[in-house]
């Protein structure tokens, strides 16, 4: 089974230049990739819909797109995007899936408001399977900075 590969989506790079992502107004989501996915997820991942049956499922976490628990909201932290020296940086509030029982090997950060179907921003590998049992599952984004932000343009 292939593990997710941490990478910025190639499609996102192009869509960013087309202006299809509004970091001041769009709401971003995080979807969990199940343990031992059958698909390959990384830089070539374009759309949230590619997850299909590889989206994690479990008690309190569902793969139905319309359900609130489908993707924890990844709110943009106050004051971002901003410059850190000569690097533009983004910071997101941590994404919390509350009261879930789930196992995941990674996640995708995506923009359901994007002006095209190419809405995946990035794929992240957790470095192994992580889980929650009837508790909170938190994705902690790194501290903002020129060399640490989850998204940065130098």
C-alpha positions in Angstrom: 0.0 0.0 0.0 1.5 3.4 -1.0 1.9 6.0 1.8 0.9 9.6 1.1 3.8 11.8 0.0 4.1 15.2 1.6 4.1 17.7 -1.3 2.6 20.8 -2.6 0.1 20.0 -5.4 1.4 20.8 -8.8 -2.1 21.8 -9.8 -2.2 24.3 -6.9 0.9 26.0 -8.1 -0.8 26.7 -11.5 -4.2 27.5 -9.9 -2.5 30.0 -7.6 -1.1 31.9 -10.5 -4.6 31.9 -12.1 -6.0 33.5 -9.0 -8.3 30.6 -8.1 -7.5 30.6 -4.4 -8.4 33.6 -2.2 -6.5 33.3 1.1 -8.3 36.3 2.5 -11.8 35.0 2.1 -11.9 31.3 1.2 -12.5 28.6 3.9 -10.0 25.7 3.7 -10.6 22.1 4.7 -8.6 19.1 5.8 -9.5 15.6 4.9 -7.9 12.5 6.4 -6.3 9.8 4.3 -7.0 6.4 5.7 -4.5 3.9 7.0 -2.8 2.0 4.1 -4.6 3.8 1.2 -4.8 2.0 -2.1 -4.3 5.2 -4.1 -1.3 7.4 -4.6 -1.4 10.9 -3.1 1.3 13.5 -3.5 2.3 16.3 -5.9 0.1 14.9 -8.7 -3.1 15.0 -6.6 -5.4 17.6 -8.1 -8.9 17.3 -6.6 -10.4 16.4 -3.2 -12.6 13.9 -5.1 -9.5 11.7 -5.9 -9.6 10.5 -2.2 -12.7 8.5 -2.9 -12.7 5.4 -0.7 -9.2 6.3 0.6 -10.7 9.0 2.8 -10.6 7.8 6.4 -13.8 6.7 8.0 -14.8 6.0 11.5 -17.1 6.8 14.3 -17.8 10.6 14.2 -15.8 11.0 11.0 -17.5 10.3 7.7 -16.5 10.4 4.1 -19.8 12.1 3.0 -18.8 15.4 1.6 -21.8 17.3 3.0 -21.3 16.2 6.6 -19.8 18.7 8.9 -17.1 16.3 10.1 -15.9 15.5 6.6 -13.2 18.1 6.7 -12.2 20.0 9.7 -12.2 23.7 8.9 -8.6 25.1 8.5 -9.1 28.7 9.4 -6.5 31.2 8.4 -4.8 32.5 11.5 -5.4 36.2 12.2 -3.1 38.5 10.2 -2.1 36.0 7.4 -0.9 35.9 4.7 2.1 38.1 5.6 5.7 38.7 4.9 8.6 37.3 7.0 11.6 39.0 5.5 11.4 38.3 1.8 9.2 35.2 2.2 5.4 35.3 2.0 4.0 33.0 4.7 0.6 31.4 5.6 -0.5 30.2 9.0 -3.6 28.1 9.6 -5.3 27.4 13.0 -5.0 23.8 13.9 -7.7 21.5 12.4 -9.6 19.5 15.1 -11.9 16.6 14.4 -13.9 16.3 17.6 -15.0 13.1 19.3 -13.9 10.8 16.6 -12.6 7.2 16.3 -10.4 7.2 13.3 -7.0 6.1 11.9 -5.1 8.0 9.3 -1.8 8.0 7.5 -2.0 11.5 6.2 -4.3 14.3 5.0 -4.9 16.7 2.2 -5.4 20.5 2.6 -7.9 21.7 0.0 -10.1 24.6 -0.9 -13.7 23.7 -1.6 -14.3 27.3 -2.8 -11.7 27.2 -5.6 -12.8 28.4 -9.0 -11.9 25.1 -10.5 -11.9 21.4 -9.7 -8.2 21.6 -9.0 -8.7 22.3 -5.3 -6.0 20.4 -3.5 -3.3 22.6 -2.0 -1.1 20.0 -0.5 -0.8 16.4 0.8 0.8 15.6 4.1 2.2 12.2 5.4 2.0 11.8 9.1 5.0 9.6 9.2 3.0 6.6 10.3 -0.6 5.8 11.3 -2.1 8.1 13.9 -5.4 7.6 15.6 -8.0 8.9 18.0 -10.4 6.7 19.9 -13.6 8.5 21.0 -11.5 11.7 21.3 -10.2 14.6 19.4 -7.9 14.2 16.4 -5.8 17.3 15.9 -3.7 18.3 13.0 -1.2 20.9 14.3 0.2 23.2 11.7 3.7 24.4 12.2 4.6 27.8 13.6 4.6 30.5 11.0 7.9 31.6 9.6 10.1 31.9 6.5 11.5 28.4 7.1 8.6 26.8 9.0 5.2 27.9 7.6 3.0 25.2 6.0 2.8 27.4 2.9 5.5 29.8 2.0 6.8 31.6 -1.1 10.4 32.7 -1.1 
